[in-house]
Amino acid sequence: MSPVTTDAEKPSVRTISDATLVKRCLSGQEEAWSQLIEKYKALIYSIPVKYGLPQQEAADVFQGTCMELLTHLRDLREPRALPKWLIQVAYHKCYHWKRQQQRLVSRDGEAELPEPEIPPVAEELVRQTQEEQMLREAMASLAPRCRKLVEMLFFETPSRPYSKVANELNLAVGSIGLTRQKCIESLRKRLDELGFS
């Protein structure tokens, strides 16, 4: 009889390598597709949000990007390039939506306006989005207690006092500083491994 794996024992989808997920997807494992989308949904959604698209259009960009992934995953030569590829696909979908909106507005006013030029990919947007994805991956690789500590101290607004953090994590208030330092060192190490600059 095989042992039962509880949800707490299952590895986080963010800790599964892209190469493994891509291989599983290409071999037809449905669960791998769900895991791949789960891993990158925040990354994909962040592009239309930064681009200022309304909620429904952001959802359309997300769906369109996922469809492109489903259609072209076999063509991906290097799984490590997946995040950048997703950023570029989502960016282009946002750009085309904005261009279509401009065309609709401008065509209503004047029929002879020239087509807008396609700008180069916004390198700053791509860099920022890649760094955010690296941070999500690095956070996911932390031990659960470390991840929770970092989230409570640095990602919540307002941040919690040490006494509440200590109470929730069953730590002594005096040990929070040392634990925080160790967690941040682990986070920095993982970010360095991911190439975070």
N, C-alpha and C positions, 0 to 999 in steps of 0.2 A: 504494500500500500504506500503510495507516494505522500510525502508530507504536504500539508495544506499551507499555502503562502498567504499571509494576511496582507491587507492593503498597506499596513505600516512597514512590512518587510519588502514590498515590491520596490524596485529601483525607480527613482523619479525619471520621468520621460526626458528631462533635461540632461540627465547623466548618460543616456544612451547615445553613442556616437552617431553622427550623421551617416557615416559609411554603413554601420549596422542597420540603421533604419531604412536607408535607401535600398540596401540589398534585400531586406525583408519585404519592402514594398514591391520591388521588381519580381520577387518570387511569388507574389500574389497574396501575401498575408494582409488581410483586411485590417487587423488590429494595428499593424505597422503604419498604415495610412492615417488612422486616427491619431496615433502617437506622433507622427510627423507634423500633422496639422496642429495638434496640441502644443508641441514644442515651439512652433513658429507663429502661432496666431497673434500673439502680442506684437511681434515684429511686423507682421503684415499689416495689422490694424494701425500701427503707429504712423505709417506713411500717409494714408489719407487724412488722418487726424492732423498731422503736421502741415499737410497741404491745405487744410481748412475746408475739406469737403463736408457737406451735410451728412448726417448719420446714415440715411438710406444709401447715398452714393458711396460712403465708406464701406458699407456692407456689400455693395455691388463690386467694389474694387477687391475686397477680400475674396468673394466668391470667384471672380474672374482670375485672380492670382492663383487660387487653389486649383482651378480648372487648367490653367497653364502648367502648373506643377504636375498634375495628373497626366496631361498630354505629353509633356516634354521631359519627364524625369529620366527616361531611358537615354536621352541625349546628353545628360549631365556627365561630363568626363571626370570631374573631381568633386566628390561629395562635400569637401571642405568649402567649396565655392557656393554651396546652396544658399546661405544667408544673403550674400551679396546678390546672387541671381534673383532671389525673392524680392529684395529691396528694389532692384532695377525694374522688375516686372510691375510691381505695385506702383512705383514712381511713374512709369510710362502710362499705366492705366489712368492715374490721376491727371497726368499732363493732358492726355487725350480727352478726358472728361472736361477739364478746364477749357481746352481749345474749342471743343464742341459748344460749350456755353458761350464763349466769346463770339463764335461764328453765328450762333443763333441771335445774340444781341446785336452784333454789327450788321448782319444781313437784314434785320428788321429796319434799321435806320438808313443804310446806304448799300446799294447792291454792288458797288465797284471797289470796295475796300480790299486790299491785298490780304492773302492768307498770312496769319502770324508765323514768324519763324520758330523753328524748334530749337529751344536753348539746349546747351550741353547739360548732361546730368548734373544736378546740384551736388557737387562733391562734398560740401559741408553737410548737407542733409544725409547723404549716404554714410559719411564718416560717423556722424552723431548716432545714426540708427544702428550701425554696426557695433559701436561702443555700448549702446544700450543692450543689445542682444548679448554681447560678451558679459556684461554685468549680470544679466538674468541667468546665463549659463553658470557663471562663477558662483552666484548666490545658491543656485540649485545644487552645486557640488559640495556645499558646506554641510557639516553634520546638522541635524535638525535643531538642536539646542543653539548652536552658533547662528544658524540662519535666523531663528526667531529673535535672538538677542540683537543681531544687526538690524533686522527689520524694526524692532521696537525702538531702538536708539536712534536710527538714522533715517528711516523711511516713514515714520508716523509724524503727523503734525497735529498738535505739538508733541514733541518727544516725551516719553514717559519718564518720571523720576526713577532713580535707581531703586528706591524702596519697592515700587510697584513691579519693576522688572525682576528684581530679586524674588519677590513673592510669587510671581507667575512661573518663574523658571526653577523655583525651589533652590535658590542660591543664597549665600550670605551676602549682605549688601557690600561688605568689604571686599568680596571676591569678584565683583562685577568688573572693575577696572582691568584686572589681570586677564579675566576671561575675555573681555572685549578686545584687549590687545592681541591675544592669541587668535581670536576669530578674524580680526582684521588682517593679521599676518597671513593666515590661510587664504583669505580672500585675495590679498595682493599677489600671493604666489600663484593662485589659479588664474588671475587676470594676466599675469606675466606669461604664463603658459599659453594663454589664448591670443597673445600678441597685443594686448591693450596698451595704448601709448599714453 
